[in-house]
Amino acid sequence: MSKSTSRRWVLNGLGALAALPLIPFRYATASSNPDVIIVGAGIAGITAARELAQKGISFTLLEARNRIGGRAYTESETFGVPYDHGCAWLHSADKNPLTPLVKGAGFKTLDEGDGDVWMYSDGAELDDDGYDAAKDAIEHLEDRVDNHDVEDDGDKSARSISPPGDKWSNLAHLIMGEYEAGIGTDRLSAEDFQSQIGTGEELMVPQGMAAGIFKALGPVPVTLNTVVKKVNWGGKTIMVETNNGGLTAKAVIITVPTDIIADGTIAFEPTLPSWKMAAYGNCPMGVLDKIVLQFEPSFNSLLDEANTTTAYIEHNGVWWDHLLRPFGLPLDVAFTGGEQSWVLAKQADPQAAAIDLALNALADAFGSEVKSMFKKGHFTNWGADPFARGAYAYAKVGKNKSREIIGKPVDDRLFFAGEACVTKWATQAPAAYLSGKKAAQNAADAVG
Ligand SMILES: Cc1cc2nc3c(=O)[nH]c(=O)nc-3n(C[C@H](O)[C@H](O)[C@H](O)COP(=O)(O)OP(=O)(O)OC[C@H]3O[C@@H](n4cnc5c(N)ncnc54)[C@H](O)[C@@H]3O)c2cc1C
């Protein structure tokens, strides 16, 4: 989620794709029984590892998957061009600590913030009044939620501050809720919304945002295919149990998504203090997904301008958010989030169901000929991913302060990082980066 009026109207939460190759990485295997064990090799975990390596502190980085990156993942196999399954935008790029890193790694960034927005309803493009009504509704909702007085009136959900009514306000709620925060606005805290940065500067990374971040951070040793099950911190040394056996350390840095701690998938012995567990429970995972469709090159001639274009399409009473032709490629990135994503994840064949929905919405706006141009598609389905459990964490109404509490150490030996715990950048890659750095500094002080 990112708080930026101009960006919301223009573009939101996109996939970055382009015809450039991925940077290959090499990772060695780490040694056992180090000073620090890091759990999870996403941005937070890799950043923490780099920080410890620079300080000369021994560590072992354990990752459940057969790859690094977690929710920051660029690959080129699916479509033959870099495809970011998760993060794809440097939001608030002028203040984003990852912007100089990605640029410094030699990755081009593109400002797509002035791209056009097209709107379709019932198979036809909106007239001027329709465009104005939609824009007004989006701005009205943002204004109401931004200006809600949390101090005097208490935290409230965006929906209770400004309930939806007509089709335009339904669109506004979908954009602010499902397509930005990964939840309905009935669960979106005004305080959480207000506390996040939004400068309006948005950059895309054609070679892949995740690829750029990990190239900038550089290679670190990672032990892959290692699922952490339990952290025993009752004794002098901490024992971490995994599917591949146990190892010990003086300190542990935990970077996994919030629900994995909240529901005890990683167990702690003794249990974590109640204030810590409550904070995790107050910040559950929301879900945002991409349904990416690849077409024949003739797809690009469907619209007048062969540029990256956002299209909001109302299909069967539901608004869809599409990014058409990213970087001029014959692709469509359709977004789905919140309840719709969870429902798709439960279908017998989520891939087929999601692709079908997105393709039908597109055909509704541009005609059935798009179906004959279709080549292949992919649905990210983050909600069904056991090591992600969704896209990013939201703070429940009245629980915004829990974000910082998630990041607080326990017993000066257990350290916590990840996108959920830096309020200003919450949900975003920079929160993972900043919290990974801080957790490593704290762990280094503790074991040094
Ligand atoms: C669809 C989507 C779009 C997004 N768009 C943007 C965007 O445009 N801009 C932006 O800034 N951010 C965006 N984000 C958010 C961004 O991707 C995340 O904030 C960031 O990648 C989180 O990094 P992390 O290190 O905190 O967590 P993760 O990436 O989840 O890393 C945690 C790691 O822990 C591992 N793990 C889990 N359980 C275990 C276990 N038991 N044992 C060992 N390892 C385990 C996981 O496999 C994972 O690798 C988006 C996310 C999604 C899903």
The ligand as a MOL file (V3000), in Angstrom:
LIG
                    3D

  0  0  0     0  0            999 V3000
M  V30 BEGIN CTAB
M  V30 COUNTS 53 58 0 0 0
M  V30 BEGIN ATOM
M  V30 1 C 1.5090 -8.5590 -5.4330 0
M  V30 2 C 2.4210 -7.6860 -4.6150 0
M  V30 3 C 2.7440 -6.4200 -5.0720 0
M  V30 4 C 3.5980 -5.6090 -4.3190 0
M  V30 5 N 3.9560 -4.3880 -4.8210 0
M  V30 6 C 4.8800 -3.6520 -4.1780 0
M  V30 7 C 5.4220 -2.4860 -4.7740 0
M  V30 8 O 5.0660 -2.1600 -5.9080 0
M  V30 9 N 6.3500 -1.7700 -4.0750 0
M  V30 10 C 6.7870 -2.1530 -2.8340 0
M  V30 11 O 7.6500 -1.4660 -2.2530 0
M  V30 12 N 6.3110 -3.2820 -2.2450 0
M  V30 13 C 5.3840 -4.0400 -2.8890 0
M  V30 14 N 4.9680 -5.2270 -2.3530 0
M  V30 15 C 5.4240 -5.5940 -1.0020 0
M  V30 16 C 6.8560 -6.1510 -0.9510 0
M  V30 17 O 7.0070 -7.1670 -1.9220 0
M  V30 18 C 7.1100 -6.7050 0.4510 0
M  V30 19 O 6.8790 -5.6810 1.3860 0
M  V30 20 C 8.5310 -7.2400 0.6800 0
M  V30 21 O 8.9940 -8.0130 -0.3820 0
M  V30 22 C 8.5270 -8.0610 1.9850 0
M  V30 23 O 9.8490 -8.4810 2.2970 0
M  V30 24 P 10.1300 -9.2380 3.6680 0
M  V30 25 O 11.5470 -9.5530 3.6960 0
M  V30 26 O 9.5370 -8.4580 4.8000 0
M  V30 27 O 9.2280 -10.5640 3.6230 0
M  V30 28 P 9.2950 -11.8180 2.6100 0
M  V30 29 O 9.6520 -11.3760 1.2570 0
M  V30 30 O 8.0210 -12.5490 2.7690 0
M  V30 31 O 10.4890 -12.6850 3.1970 0
M  V30 32 C 10.3000 -13.6190 4.2290 0
M  V30 33 C 10.9690 -14.9220 3.8360 0
M  V30 34 O 10.7350 -15.8680 4.8740 0
M  V30 35 C 10.5590 -17.1440 4.2740 0
M  V30 36 N 9.8880 -18.0190 5.2230 0
M  V30 37 C 8.5860 -18.0600 5.5600 0
M  V30 38 N 8.3670 -18.9970 6.4830 0
M  V30 39 C 9.5610 -19.5780 6.7420 0
M  V30 40 C 9.9760 -20.6180 7.6170 0
M  V30 41 N 9.1270 -21.2710 8.4370 0
M  V30 42 N 11.2940 -20.9680 7.6170 0
M  V30 43 C 12.1970 -20.3390 6.8130 0
M  V30 44 N 11.8400 -19.3460 5.9670 0
M  V30 45 C 10.5340 -18.9640 5.9520 0
M  V30 46 C 9.7530 -16.8290 3.0280 0
M  V30 47 O 9.8430 -17.8700 2.0750 0
M  V30 48 C 10.3950 -15.5350 2.5550 0
M  V30 49 O 11.4290 -15.7720 1.6390 0
M  V30 50 C 4.1290 -6.0750 -3.0820 0
M  V30 51 C 3.8200 -7.3640 -2.6430 0
M  V30 52 C 2.9760 -8.1650 -3.4050 0
M  V30 53 C 2.7080 -9.5750 -2.9360 0
M  V30 END ATOM
M  V30 BEGIN BOND
M  V30 1 1 1 2
M  V30 2 1 2 3
M  V30 3 2 2 52
M  V30 4 2 3 4
M  V30 5 1 4 5
M  V30 6 1 4 50
M  V30 7 2 5 6
M  V30 8 1 6 7
M  V30 9 1 6 13
M  V30 10 2 7 8
M  V30 11 1 7 9
M  V30 12 1 9 10
M  V30 13 2 10 11
M  V30 14 1 10 12
M  V30 15 2 12 13
M  V30 16 1 13 14
M  V30 17 1 14 15
M  V30 18 1 14 50
M  V30 19 1 15 16
M  V30 20 1 16 17
M  V30 21 1 16 18
M  V30 22 1 18 19
M  V30 23 1 18 20
M  V30 24 1 20 21
M  V30 25 1 20 22
M  V30 26 1 22 23
M  V30 27 1 23 24
M  V30 28 2 24 25
M  V30 29 1 24 26
M  V30 30 1 24 27
M  V30 31 1 27 28
M  V30 32 2 28 29
M  V30 33 1 28 30
M  V30 34 1 28 31
M  V30 35 1 31 32
M  V30 36 1 32 33
M  V30 37 1 33 34
M  V30 38 1 33 48
M  V30 39 1 34 35
M  V30 40 1 35 36
M  V30 41 1 35 46
M  V30 42 1 36 37
M  V30 43 1 36 45
M  V30 44 2 37 38
M  V30 45 1 38 39
M  V30 46 1 39 40
M  V30 47 2 39 45
M  V30 48 1 40 41
M  V30 49 2 40 42
M  V30 50 1 42 43
M  V30 51 2 43 44
M  V30 52 1 44 45
M  V30 53 1 46 47
M  V30 54 1 46 48
M  V30 55 1 48 49
M  V30 56 2 50 51
M  V30 57 1 51 52
M  V30 58 1 52 53
M  V30 END BOND
M  V30 END CTAB
M  END
